[in-house]
């Protein structure tokens, strides 16, 4: 296993951007599930699952805030553009 010191500063910032992107996606998915649950289940089941979803959303938000503190505001990285760009051998999307 490599140590964090073996990672360059830009790679570390890229890793942070990817983590934050992943956490944002996960939170959105949980929020969408919470909306579905509130509409479809009976009261007792709904309350239990909504409480569990809320706990997961809070954990994700806590991690997001923690990792966000390490981000360099001057580092500009767009994972969508990166993974669709020429660096991956793919044509750029319009």
Backbone as CSV, one residue per row, in Angstrom:
resi,resn,N_x,N_y,N_z,CA_x,CA_y,CA_z,C_x,C_y,C_z
1,UNK,0.847,-1.181,0.000,0.000,0.000,0.000,0.889,1.239,0.000
2,UNK,0.545,2.182,-0.842,1.297,3.431,-0.893,0.832,4.361,0.219
3,UNK,1.719,5.234,0.626,1.402,6.241,1.633,0.850,7.491,0.950
4,UNK,0.127,8.303,1.694,-0.453,9.531,1.139,0.641,10.458,0.608
5,UNK,1.801,10.421,1.222,2.886,11.304,0.793,3.356,10.976,-0.625
6,UNK,3.074,9.762,-1.112,3.475,9.374,-2.456,2.545,9.948,-3.518
7,UNK,1.465,10.583,-3.098,0.489,11.158,-4.023,0.794,12.639,-4.224
8,UNK,0.765,13.064,-5.472,1.010,14.477,-5.754,-0.191,15.311,-5.280
9,UNK,0.031,16.591,-5.090,-1.042,17.497,-4.653,-2.202,17.527,-5.659
10,UNK,-1.939,17.613,-6.976,-3.059,17.576,-7.928,-3.832,16.250,-7.876
11,UNK,-3.117,15.138,-7.704,-3.808,13.853,-7.598,-4.683,13.798,-6.346
12,UNK,-4.177,14.365,-5.263,-4.960,14.404,-4.025,-6.224,15.242,-4.222
13,UNK,-6.096,16.386,-4.889,-7.251,17.238,-5.146,-8.243,16.541,-6.075
14,UNK,-7.719,15.815,-7.053,-8.580,15.058,-7.953,-9.331,13.982,-7.168
15,UNK,-8.646,13.293,-6.289,-9.281,12.284,-5.452,-10.388,12.897,-4.605
16,UNK,-10.121,14.045,-4.027,-11.139,14.726,-3.229,-12.351,15.089,-4.077
17,UNK,-12.117,15.589,-5.279,-13.229,15.959,-6.164,-14.072,14.733,-6.496
18,UNK,-13.421,13.616,-6.736,-14.158,12.384,-7.039,-14.954,11.899,-5.839
19,UNK,-14.362,11.982,-4.669,-15.061,11.567,-3.440,-16.274,12.457,-3.202
20,UNK,-16.092,13.756,-3.341,-17.211,14.679,-3.130,-18.315,14.440,-4.154
21,UNK,-17.941,14.157,-5.381,-18.917,13.857,-6.417,-19.691,12.586,-6.052
22,UNK,-18.980,11.567,-5.615,-19.623,10.317,-5.218,-20.571,10.531,-4.038
23,UNK,-20.130,11.281,-3.050,-20.984,11.545,-1.884,-22.242,12.319,-2.278
24,UNK,-22.094,13.248,-3.200,-23.250,14.013,-3.673,-24.249,13.096,-4.369
25,UNK,-23.740,12.206,-5.204,-24.621,11.261,-5.904,-25.328,10.354,-4.905
26,UNK,-24.587,9.828,-3.955,-25.186,8.941,-2.945,-26.262,9.664,-2.139
27,UNK,-25.989,10.903,-1.778,-26.976,11.667,-1.014,-28.242,11.881,-1.842
28,UNK,-28.082,12.229,-3.104,-29.232,12.427,-3.982,-30.051,11.153,-4.088
29,UNK,-29.373,10.021,-4.226,-30.078,8.746,-4.317,-30.862,8.454,-3.034
30,UNK,-30.262,8.732,-1.883,-30.950,8.508,-0.612,-32.135,9.461,-0.454
31,UNK,-31.953,10.702,-0.865,-33.063,11.656,-0.780,-34.212,11.241,-1.698
32,UNK,-33.869,10.743,-2.882,-34.909,10.256,-3.795,-35.630,9.055,-3.197
33,UNK,-34.878,8.158,-2.580,-35.493,6.992,-1.941,-36.398,7.430,-0.798
34,UNK,-35.975,8.418,-0.033,-36.795,8.921,1.075,-38.118,9.466,0.551
35,UNK,-38.087,10.131,-0.593,-39.325,10.633,-1.207,-40.240,9.485,-1.605
36,UNK,-39.648,8.448,-2.197,-40.442,7.285,-2.599,-41.068,6.606,-1.389
37,UNK,-40.287,6.430,-0.335,-40.756,5.753,0.874,-41.898,6.529,1.497
38,UNK,-41.778,7.825,1.539,-42.823,8.626,2.184,-44.144,8.537,1.435
39,UNK,-44.094,8.119,0.181,-45.313,8.030,-0.622,-45.917,6.636,-0.672
40,UNK,-45.121,5.589,-0.395,-45.624,4.253,-0.676,-45.851,3.333,0.518
41,UNK,-45.143,3.476,1.597,-45.249,2.522,2.694,-46.257,2.968,3.749
42,UNK,-46.674,1.991,4.559,-47.564,2.328,5.666,-46.797,3.143,6.703
43,UNK,-47.494,3.716,7.613,-46.923,4.677,8.548,-45.760,4.113,9.357
44,UNK,-45.903,2.944,9.949,-44.867,2.385,10.804,-43.616,2.027,10.003
45,UNK,-43.796,1.359,8.878,-42.662,1.007,8.022,-41.996,2.255,7.463
46,UNK,-42.800,3.195,7.074,-42.294,4.437,6.493,-41.426,5.184,7.495
47,UNK,-41.906,5.338,8.711,-41.147,6.073,9.717,-39.796,5.424,10.007
48,UNK,-39.782,4.092,10.090,-38.529,3.389,10.370,-37.530,3.562,9.233
49,UNK,-37.994,3.393,8.001,-37.074,3.528,6.869,-36.645,4.974,6.675
50,UNK,-37.550,5.917,6.864,-37.181,7.331,6.732,-36.134,7.725,7.770
51,UNK,-36.257,7.185,8.969,-35.271,7.477,10.013,-33.907,6.920,9.619
52,UNK,-33.906,5.701,9.077,-32.651,5.093,8.631,-32.042,5.892,7.474
53,UNK,-32.862,6.286,6.526,-32.374,7.083,5.397,-31.832,8.429,5.859
54,UNK,-32.515,9.046,6.801,-32.060,10.331,7.330,-30.701,10.194,8.008
55,UNK,-30.510,9.104,8.740,-29.223,8.855,9.394,-28.120,8.707,8.352
56,UNK,-28.400,7.976,7.279,-27.410,7.798,6.223,-27.101,9.115,5.529
57,UNK,-28.116,9.916,5.283,-27.915,11.224,4.644,-27.056,12.114,5.528
58,UNK,-27.298,12.098,6.826,-26.497,12.906,7.754,-25.046,12.448,7.773
59,UNK,-24.814,11.121,7.708,-23.445,10.608,7.671,-22.733,11.061,6.395
60,UNK,-23.438,10.980,5.274,-22.852,11.427,4.011,-22.533,12.914,4.049
61,UNK,-23.437,13.697,4.591,-23.214,15.140,4.680,-22.027,15.459,5.584
62,UNK,-21.896,14.716,6.660,-20.764,14.907,7.563,-19.447,14.598,6.852
63,UNK,-19.404,13.480,6.121,-18.201,13.137,5.360,-17.916,14.182,4.295
64,UNK,-18.965,14.641,3.618,-18.800,15.657,2.580,-18.158,16.912,3.173
65,UNK,-18.678,17.385,4.291,-18.130,18.591,4.925,-16.679,18.377,5.350
66,UNK,-16.381,17.194,5.884,-15.024,16.885,6.328,-14.038,16.937,5.157
67,UNK,-14.365,16.236,4.068,-13.453,16.187,2.928,-13.405,17.516,2.181
68,UNK,-14.467,18.257,2.207,-14.517,19.563,1.533,-13.488,20.515,2.126
69,UNK,-13.199,20.352,3.408,-12.232,21.226,4.078,-10.828,21.072,3.501
70,UNK,-10.531,19.942,2.869,-9.208,19.700,2.308,-9.072,20.190,0.873
71,UNK,-10.156,20.605,0.261,-10.138,21.008,-1.140,-9.470,22.360,-1.336
72,UNK,-8.642,22.414,-2.339,-8.011,23.664,-2.743,-9.004,24.411,-3.632
73,UNK,-9.448,25.602,-3.232,-10.452,26.317,-4.028,-9.945,26.715,-5.416
74,UNK,-8.640,26.737,-5.605,-8.078,27.107,-6.902,-7.930,25.916,-7.847
75,UNK,-8.128,24.700,-7.330,-8.000,23.503,-8.164,-9.325,23.262,-8.861
76,UNK,-9.299,23.275,-10.181,-10.522,23.125,-10.972,-10.531,21.747,-11.616
77,UNK,-11.433,20.878,-11.172,-11.532,19.532,-11.723,-12.997,19.179,-11.890
78,UNK,-13.362,18.832,-13.119,-14.724,18.408,-13.422,-14.666,16.940,-13.830
79,UNK,-15.104,16.026,-12.941,-14.999,14.604,-13.262,-15.750,14.215,-14.530
80,UNK,-16.880,14.850,-14.783,-17.638,14.524,-15.990,-16.843,14.863,-17.242
81,UNK,-16.259,16.036,-17.263,-15.457,16.439,-18.413,-14.198,15.579,-18.527
82,UNK,-13.586,15.264,-17.410,-12.353,14.472,-17.414,-12.586,13.087,-18.004
83,UNK,-13.649,12.429,-17.567,-13.895,11.061,-18.011,-14.546,10.986,-19.391
84,UNK,-14.910,12.104,-19.956,-15.439,12.118,-21.313,-14.466,12.766,-22.281
85,UNK,-13.377,13.270,-21.771,-12.443,14.010,-22.604,-11.402,13.142,-23.269
86,UNK,-10.506,13.788,-23.985,-9.490,13.072,-24.747,-8.507,12.309,-23.868
87,UNK,-8.395,12.654,-22.581,-7.471,11.934,-21.707,-7.848,10.469,-21.566
88,UNK,-9.122,10.144,-21.828,-9.590,8.761,-21.757,-9.739,8.156,-23.152
89,UNK,-9.276,8.880,-24.161,-9.376,8.388,-25.516,-10.776,8.508,-26.111
90,UNK,-11.629,9.254,-25.451,-13.002,9.430,-25.921,-13.160,10.805,-26.543
91,UNK,-14.052,10.924,-27.513,-14.288,12.263,-28.076,-15.000,13.143,-27.053
92,UNK,-14.728,14.419,-27.103,-15.437,15.360,-26.215,-16.891,15.433,-26.603
93,UNK,-17.732,15.500,-25.578,-19.160,15.653,-25.811,-19.470,17.126,-26.026
94,UNK,-20.421,17.449,-26.913,-20.728,18.857,-27.160,-21.296,19.540,-25.939
